[in-house]
Amino acid sequence: MIRVRLVMGRFPLFHLMVNAGTVPVAGGLIRKEGYVCVMDYELHQIRDKKLREMQEAIKGKKRATVRIVDGSNFQEMISNPEVVIDFWAEWCGPCRMVSPTVEKLAQEFAGKVIFGKCNMDENPRIATNFQISAIPTLLFFSRGKLVNRVIGAYPENAIRSQIERTFGSHA
């Protein structure tokens, strides 16, 4: 058994009993190398600093999700000030390409624009009411009124610029 005590300056950072081999600890690994135990203290500090920064960033951001839209909540959803609804289907390849972009933009515009997804196969009446014949289609609503539509799979920057043009630069 090896007793390890790592001291930085006057204060001990940790005190650990090691039987043999490699032992995980909070900041990395301590491994037995003959009679010497090694831990890279600087890596431990960098890791902890990055972890704190990431946790603070997560706390500061508004977490937005893309809401599922169907016949029961469609009218309520579009009555919000600024809404984008992605019409899609499971079998649609381009829809699968647009989906991660919609998720990312929902995070980016959190608190400003509400994003939803409506499966056309499960909600054909909604699709028919808005004359959607091709997917993916993004419909832009402002307080219940259809104000723009984008048909097809476009890159993230093109969709972002359509959102900004439709809802103004404040979006």
C-alpha positions in Angstrom: 0.0 0.0 0.0 1.2 3.5 -0.9 0.2 6.6 0.9 0.1 9.7 -1.3 -0.1 13.3 -0.1 0.1 16.0 -2.7 1.1 19.4 -1.3 1.1 22.7 -3.2 2.7 25.4 -1.2 1.7 24.9 2.5 -1.7 23.3 1.9 -2.3 19.6 1.1 -4.5 19.2 -2.0 -5.5 15.6 -1.2 -4.5 12.6 0.9 -5.0 9.2 -0.7 -4.2 5.6 0.0 -3.3 3.6 -3.1 -3.1 -0.2 -3.1 -1.6 -0.6 -6.6 -2.2 0.3 -10.2 -4.2 3.3 -11.4 -6.7 5.1 -9.2 -9.1 7.8 -10.5 -9.4 10.9 -8.5 -11.2 14.2 -8.9 -8.6 15.8 -11.2 -7.2 12.9 -13.2 -5.3 9.7 -12.4 -2.7 8.7 -9.9 -0.6 5.9 -11.2 2.0 3.8 -9.3 5.3 4.1 -11.0 7.7 2.1 -8.8 7.6 4.1 -5.6 6.6 7.4 -7.3 2.9 8.5 -7.7 2.3 11.2 -10.3 -0.6 13.6 -10.8 -0.5 16.6 -13.1 -1.8 19.4 -11.0 -1.9 22.0 -13.8 -4.2 19.8 -15.9 -6.5 19.4 -12.9 -6.7 23.2 -12.5 -7.4 23.7 -16.3 -10.1 21.0 -16.3 -11.8 22.5 -13.2 -11.7 26.0 -14.7 -13.2 24.8 -18.0 -15.9 22.9 -16.2 -16.8 26.0 -14.2 -16.9 28.1 -17.4 -19.2 25.6 -19.1 -21.5 25.4 -16.1 -21.8 29.2 -15.9 -22.5 29.4 -19.7 -25.3 26.8 -19.4 -26.9 28.7 -16.5 -26.8 32.0 -18.4 -28.4 30.6 -21.6 -32.1 30.2 -22.0 -32.8 26.6 -22.9 -35.3 26.3 -25.7 -36.8 23.3 -27.2 -38.7 22.7 -30.4 -42.3 22.1 -29.5 -44.4 19.3 -31.1 -47.4 20.8 -32.8 -50.6 19.0 -33.6 -54.3 19.7 -34.0 -54.8 20.1 -30.3 -52.3 22.9 -29.8 -51.8 24.5 -33.3 -54.0 27.6 -32.8 -52.5 28.3 -29.4 -49.0 27.9 -30.8 -49.4 30.3 -33.7 -51.1 33.0 -31.5 -47.7 33.8 -30.0 -45.9 36.9 -31.3 -43.2 35.2 -33.4 -43.4 31.5 -34.4 -41.7 29.2 -36.9 -43.2 25.8 -37.6 -41.3 23.1 -39.4 -43.5 20.8 -41.4 -41.8 17.5 -41.9 -42.3 13.7 -42.2 -40.2 10.8 -40.9 -39.6 9.4 -44.4 -38.3 12.7 -45.8 -34.5 12.9 -46.1 -34.2 16.7 -46.6 -36.4 17.1 -43.5 -33.8 15.1 -41.5 -31.2 17.5 -42.8 -33.2 20.6 -41.7 -34.1 19.3 -38.3 -30.7 19.9 -36.5 -30.7 23.4 -38.0 -34.1 24.1 -36.6 -33.0 22.8 -33.2 -29.9 25.0 -33.2 -31.9 28.1 -34.3 -34.4 27.5 -31.5 -31.5 27.7 -29.1 -30.1 30.8 -30.8 -33.5 32.7 -30.8 -34.6 31.4 -27.4 -36.9 33.9 -25.8 -37.6 35.7 -29.1 -39.0 33.2 -31.5 -40.9 30.0 -30.7 -40.1 27.0 -32.8 -42.4 24.0 -33.5 -42.5 20.8 -35.6 -45.6 19.4 -37.2 -45.5 15.9 -38.7 -47.5 16.1 -41.9 -48.4 12.4 -41.9 -50.0 12.7 -38.5 -51.6 16.1 -39.1 -52.8 16.2 -42.8 -55.6 18.7 -42.1 -53.1 21.4 -40.9 -50.9 20.8 -43.9 -53.9 21.0 -46.3 -55.2 24.2 -44.6 -51.8 25.9 -45.4 -51.5 24.3 -48.9 -48.3 22.5 -48.1 -47.5 20.2 -50.9 -43.7 19.9 -50.5 -41.5 19.3 -47.4 -39.6 20.5 -45.5 -41.6 23.7 -45.3 -41.1 26.3 -42.7 -44.1 28.6 -41.9 -43.5 31.9 -40.1 -46.4 33.3 -38.0 -46.8 36.6 -36.3 -49.7 36.7 -33.8 -51.7 34.1 -35.7 -51.1 35.4 -39.2 -48.9 33.6 -41.8 -46.2 36.1 -42.8 -43.7 34.0 -44.6 -42.9 30.5 -45.9 -39.7 28.7 -46.9 -40.0 25.6 -48.9 -37.1 23.2 -49.2 -33.9 22.3 -47.3 -31.8 25.5 -47.0 -28.5 26.0 -45.0 -28.6 27.4 -41.5 -27.5 30.9 -42.6 -30.3 31.2 -45.2 -33.0 30.2 -42.6 -31.5 32.5 -40.0 -31.6 35.4 -42.5 -35.3 34.6 -43.3 -36.1 34.7 -39.6 -34.4 38.0 -39.1 -36.0 39.5 -42.2 -39.5 38.3 -41.3 -39.4 39.2 -37.6 -36.9 42.1 -37.8 -33.4 42.4 -36.6 -34.5 42.1 -32.9 -35.3 38.4 -33.4 
